[in-house]
């Protein structure tokens, strides 16, 4: 028996499956599991929104020169360096 509650287990699971969720690679049952968790978890909901924004942003860049507006990389790095919020 795990010492983690269902929310903490789902949080860890959701974090590992966010990219599959955004790419549409999860089966329906797993997609619904992540939907339910993200509805209750601000961190995972933010992760889904961020990944969707990245996917849309990269799609919009197709055919454009590989340059980024000033400050974009710094913002990505700052976000990546932030410690995760505990569930």
Secondary structure, DSSP 4 states (H G I P E B T S, - for coil): --SS-HHHHHHHHHHHHHHHHHHT-S-HHHHHHHHHHHHH-HHHHHHHHHHHHHHHHHHHHTTS-S---TTHHHHHHHHHHSPPPP-
